[in-house]
Amino acid sequence: MTMTYYELNRIERAVKVATTLTHSWFRGHPQTYNALTPRVFRPEYQSKSYRAFRPEVESSIIESFKRQAPALSPQVPDKNDHVEWLFLMQHHGTPTRLLDWSKNVLVAIYFAVNDHLDEDGELWAMYPDALNKRNFPGMPTSRNPILKFLAAEPSCTSPEKLAKQLGLRDVPQYPLALDPPMNFVRMVAQQSVFTIHTKPRDGATIPELLTDPKELVRYVVPKSHKKKILSNLADLGVTRLTLFPDLDSLSKEIVKEHHELAYEPPKPPHW
């Protein structure tokens, strides 16, 4: 599916997007995928013969993480808290059916321009309430039965039985936008929010569901403008260190600063 897109070649345009689409969430890609696909559903985890989603791979990834994580961390969720397990896995880079978004457009545009400098990037803006209206109005809590179903589905043998146990009349068919608890410093720094997705099927992707540009819009960031936008972001205080507040990021930030040429203060702008 090919969407209409607009060009975003200056940081001012990102700010304009944010101040216009004030209730949207944002996601940046360093390449133009023209898709919004959770990592576990991407081609590298599909059957090489049929190029199809393999549910056994998703369930195996989850069970492997759950089995080994307690030996490496003293604090893990209850074994049946499938939602919290997905948050933990996503935070540490394990492939899941979650997709990261941010409430801050500058965070999203950072991820669109920070890598693959020789390729165009893309920025997505989504109105989350438009996605959720297919399930129910508003934003789900951690107790929401649809959210619980989507998180537990990879580990269940009968989706119909699971839906019934959770009090649902039908098996959920659409992705869900959720505003998670801020369990990690990085989530706070990045103003993280998520979408959680159903097993892949035609007609159930976000671009297929949200066809109105007011609800979902895509901007392409030309490769020739990435370095300039990245520099603008640093001037605005959006750097690897602010988004990944740890010692590794601190070291990289210090190295970057000391590679820069001598700074000469410019004349301040005035009106």
N, C-alpha and C positions, 0 to 999 in steps of 0.2 A: 504493500500500500504506500503510495507516494503522496505526501501532504504538501500543500502550498507552504512556502516558507518566506521569511523576510531576512534581510541582511542586517547584521549587528556588527558594525565595524568601529565603534567608539564606546568608551565607558559611559558617556552621556546617554547613549541609547539604552544601555542596561538600566540606568537610573530611571529613565523615562518609562521603561517597561514596568519597573517595580512601583513607581508612583501612579501609574495608570491602573495596573492590575493588582490592586492593593490587597486582595484576599487570595491571590494565587500562590502556589508553591512552585519552586524552580529546581531544575536539574540540568547539569552541564555535562557534555561528553567531549572529549578531546578529538574525536573523529565524528564524521557525519553518518551515524548508524541509521538515522531515520526510523528508529524503533525504540520502544520502551519495554525492554525484556529483562526480567530478573536473571541473575547470573546462572542459576541452576537450570534454567530453561534454554540457555543459549547453545549454539551448535556443538561446542566442545564437550557437552554432556549428553548429546543426542546419540542415537544409534547410528553408526557409520553406514550401515546397510540401508536403512530406511529414512535416515534423517528425521527421526521422530523423538519426541520426549520419552525418556525411560523412567517411569516412576520408581523402579527398584533402585536407581542410582540416587535419587533424592532421598529416599528412606534410608539407604545405606550411609549416606553422608551424615544424616542427622544422628543415626544410631552410633556411628563411629565417634562423633563428637561427644555425645552424651556418655559414652562408655569411658572415654579417656580423660575428659575435662576434669572430673573430680580429683584426679591425681595431680593435676597441675594448678588447681585453684581451690582454696578452701571455701569459696562462696560460689555455689552454683544453684540454679533454681530447683524447685521440687521436680522430681522425675516426670510428673504429669502436667507440669505447667508448660505446655507446648509454646505458648506465646513468648514467654520470657526466654526460653531456650533459643528461639529464632532471633530475638534481639541480641542475645549474647553471641551467637554464631555470626550474625551479620557484623557486629562490632569488630570481631577478630578476623574478618575476611573470609569466612567460610561461605561457599555458595548456598544461597537460600532463595526462597520465593518472595523475599522482600526486595523492594527497590527504594533506594535512598533519595530523598528530596530535601530541600531546605526552604525555610520561610524567607531567607535572605538572598536576594538575587546576586549580590556580590560574592557570596560563597559559591553559588552555582556557576557563575561565570569564571571563577578561579579554576574550577575543574575543567572548564571548556578550553582554557588557554594555557594551562600549566604544562601540558605534555603534547607530544606529537606536533612540534612547532612547524613541521613541514606539511601539515595537513589541515584542512578546514575543521573547525569544531562546531558544536551546536548547543543551543540553549533552549530548553523547553519551559513553558509556563502553563500550569494546570490549575483549574479551579476545582478544588477537592470536593466541594459540596455537590457539584454536578456529577461527579463519579459516584458518590455515595447515595444519591437519590434513587438509584436502581435497587438499592438494598433497604434503605430507611433514611429518613432525614437526619442530618446532623453528623456528629463525629462519635465513633464508637469508644466505649470504655474497654478496659481489659476483660470485663465480664461479658462483653457482647457475644451472643451465641454464634453469629456469622464469623467474627474474628476467631473465636475458639475453633470453629469448624475448619477454617482455612489453615490454621496453624497445626491442627491435629491430623488433617487429611493425609499427609504423606505416610503417617504411621498406622493408618486404619486399613482394614481389609474390606469394609463395606461402607462406602460413603452414605448410602441410604440409611443404614442403621445408625451411623454416627449423627446424621442430621436429626433423626428421630430422638435420640438420646438427649440432644441439645434443645429439643423443643421446636425444631424448624420443620415446616411443612414440606419444604423442598430442599434439594441439595443446592447450595449457593453456586451461582454461575458467573459472577462478575467480581473484578478486583474491588478492593476496599481501601480507602484512604484513612490513615489513623495518625493521631497525635500521641506519640508514646511517652511513657514516663522517662525522665532524663536520668538514666542510670549511670552514665559515663560523662566525664568532663568533656570529651570530644563532641558528644551530642549537644551539649550546651553551646560550645564554641561554634558549631556548625548549624545551630538552630534546626536540628534534624527532625524530620517527619518521614513517614513511610507510606508506600502502598504495598499491600499484600495481595498476591495474585492466585487465581485458580490454576488448575492444570491447563496447559495450552489447548485451546480449541478455537476454531474460526469464529469471528465475531465477538470475541471476549477480550481483545487487547484494548488498551486505553485509546490509541489513535482511532480504532474502529468505533469505539463507544462515544467518544467526544469529538464530534465532527464540526462543531461550531467554534470558530476562532476565539470567541469570548471565553470558551471553556478549555481549549487546548490550542496552543500556538507554538510554532517552532521557528527559531532564528538560527541562521548559519553565521558563524564567526569566521571570516576569511583568514587564512593562514598568515597572510601578509600583515595582519593587524594584531596577532596574538601577543607579540613581545611588548607592543605599546600598551595594550590593555593590561597585561600582567604588571608592567611598571606602574601604571595608574593605580592598580589595586594595592600595590605595596605602599604607594603614597597615601592611600586611604586607610592603611593599617590592616589590610587583608593579605596575610602571608601564610606560608606553611606553618610557622610557629603559632600564629593565632588560631589556625584551624586544627592543628595537631599539636596541642600544648604538651610536649614531652622533651626529654633531653636530646634525642636524635634531631628533632626539628630545630632546637636551639643551636646545636652545633652547625647544622647546615646554614642557618640564618647568619651566624657569625662568619662563616667562611665566605658566604655571598657578599656580606657587607665589606669585608676586607679585600675583596677582589675588585671593588668599584674604584673608579678614578676619584681624584680629589674633588670634593663638592664645593661649588661656588654658589652662594645664595643668590637667587634671581630677584628681580624687582617684584614686590607683591602686587597682585591684581587689585584694581580699585575701580569704583564706580561713582 
